[in-house]
Amino acid sequence: MWYNRLSEYLLKEGYVNNPICPCIFIKKSETRFAIIAMYVDDLNLVGTPEELTRTTNYLKKEFEMKDLGKQNLVSPTIEHFPNGVLVHQSTYIKKVLKRFYMDKAHPLSSPMVVRSLDVKNDPFRPCEKDEELFGPEVPYLSAIGALMYLANCTRPNIAFLINLLARYARSNSRHWNSIKHILRYLRETTNMGLFYLRNQSNNCLDMRCGYLSIHIKACHKVVCV
């Protein structure tokens, strides 16, 4: 009953509801948009400031509501600033470091060692016949999965290295040391994330792409896109 009542009320205002995602309602124009995500009797609103104000007032006309204001989501965490939005996963990184017993390791300022042009000296080369392979007691694939999720969400600066190491189903000491190198780097750059600049002309987020080289010192805590 509650869903039908809310859905009918929003559709009357011009919101679009996709049958594949029945709990998502979207309304947009050339310069404004609002997205309402419904979970039981909780609503999360995302959109441009003007449209969010309009939507909130429209809902309050029909329903008793408590506006909790801007919320910080967990993994990834979204923080709002006057000039934009910062998306990071510092909480998730701390959990990963603790999970692999690297939360007290010595931090590093770069995600990987310098590669050699000589394939035989490349630390990321495939396992050789005389090299010992680690067994399931070394959580290599678990670490790859945890780091790949991080690279896909907010840390594209480690994506290249994770792709190199994800080629192997079993690891040796070289590959496992590379995993630990990344974890040490993440301990140094826990608060690094993606920062989306706000376009002052229309209060929309500016999605122009930028790039932060991994060679820049780790004191740079924000990757701008």
N, C-alpha and C positions, 0 to 999 in steps of 0.2 A: 504493500500500500504506500509506504513512504517513498520507495523508488518511483512508483508510477506518478505520484503527486509531484515530486521534484522534476522528473523528466518532462511531464506535460507543461510545467511552469517554465522550464528553460527553453523548450522547443518553441513555445509561444513567443519568446523574446528573440528568437533567431539563432539559437544555438543548434549545432549539428551533432547528432549522436550516431556513431558508427556501430552497427550491429556486432562487429567483431570485438569492439571494446565498449560494452554497454555502460560502463561506469565513467567514461570520458566524454565531456561535452566541450565543444570548441566553437568559438565565435571570432571571426576575423574580418578585417577590412584591409585596405592598402597600407594604412599607417598604424592600426591598432589591432590587438588580439587579446583574447582571454581563454584560458583552458581551465576547466573545472574537473578535478579528479575526485571521485566519490568513493568513500570506503565506509559502509554502514551509515552512520550519521555524522561522519567527519568529512569535511570538504577541504581540499587543497587547491588554492587558486594561483595560477601563474599567468602573467601577461604584462602588458604595458600599463604604467601607473594610472592613466586616465580611464582605461577600460576596466581595470581592477576596481577602482572607486565606484564606477557605474554599476558593475556587477554586484559588488557588496551591498550597495544601497538597494538594488533591485531585489536581492534575496531577503534583506531585512524587512521589506514591505510585506512579505508573505510568511516568513518563518522567524521564530525566535532564535537568534544567533549570538554567539560569543566570538568576537574577532580576536584571535590570538596574535595578530600582527605577523611580521616576517619570521619565518622559521628557518633554522639551520638543519638541513638534512644530514643523515649519517651515511658515509661511504657511498658516494662522495659527499663531503660537507660543502654546503653553499653559503658563503658569507656575502652580505650586501654592503657595499661602500657607495659613497656619493658619486664616484666616477665610474662605477662598474660592479661586476660580480666576480668573486674569487671562488673557484672550485678546486678543492684539494681533498686528499685522503690521509691526513696526518694520523688520525685515529686508527685507520686500517693498517698503515705502515707500522705503527707501534705494536699492533697485535701480531703482524707478520714477523717482526724482529724478535719478539718474545717467543713466538712459536718455534722459531729455528735457533733459539738461544744466542741471538746476535744483538740483543738489546743493550749489552754492555761492551760490545766490540769497539775497537778503535775506528773512528769515522774516517772516511776518505772523501776527497773532493772531486773525484772523477769516477764514472761508472765502470770503466774497463781499462785494462792495461793496453799499452801501445802494441799494435799488431806488427808482425814482421812480414816483409815482402817475400821472404823465403817460406814457402809452404811448409817445409819440414820443421821450421821453428815457430810456426803459428800456434799459439796456445789453444785456438779453437778448432784445430784440425781434428778429423775423426780419430777414434781410438785405434791404436796400432796393435799389432799381434802380440807384442811383448809387454803391453800395458795391462795392469790389473784393473778389472772392472768391479765397481762397487755393487753390492747386492741391495735388496730392498730395505736393509737397515739404514741406508742413507736416503733421506727423503728428497731425492733429486726431482722427480716428476711433480711432487707436491709443491716444491719451491717454484718450479717453472709455472705451474698453474696459478699460484698466488701472485707471482710477478707479472704474468701475462695479463691478468685482470687489471692490475695497476697500470700497466702500459697502455691498455686499451681505453682506460677511463681518463686519467689525469696526468700520466707521466709518459708522454710519447718519446721523451729523450732517452728512455731505456729500451724502446721497442726493438731497435736494430740488434742490440746485444741479446735480448731474449729470443729473438728469431734465430740467431746463431746457435744458441744453446738448446733450443727446442727441437733441433734436428735429431737429437740423440735420445733414445729410449732408456739407455743405461749410461752412467757417467763413470769417468775415471777421476783421478786427483786433479787434473788440469781443469776439467769442466766444473767440478764441485768447488774448486777454489775461485772460479769465475763467479759462481753463484754467491759465494760469501763476499766477494769483492762488491757485487751489486748491493748486497744487504748493508755493507759498511758505508757505501755511498748514500743509501737511503737514510741511514742514521744521521748522516751529516746534513741531508737536505729534506728532512721530514716534512717541513712546512711548505715546500715548493708545490706549486699548482698552476692551474690555468686561470688567467685573468681576462675577462671579457669587458672591454671598454664600453662605456655608455656613450651613445651618440647624443650630444647635447641638443641638437636641433629638433629631434622628435622623441627623445627619451627612450629610444630603442637601443638594444645592445648592438654594438658595432661588431660584425662578424668578419671583418677583414683579417686576413691571416698574417701572423708574424712568426718569427723563428728565434729560438734561443739556442745558441751553440752549446754543446756539452763541454766545450773547452773553457767557457766562461767560469770564473770562480764561483763556488757554491754559495757565496754570500748573496747572490741574486736568487731571491726566494720566489719569484713569480715568472712564469712563462706566459707571455702575452700572445693572444691569438685574435 
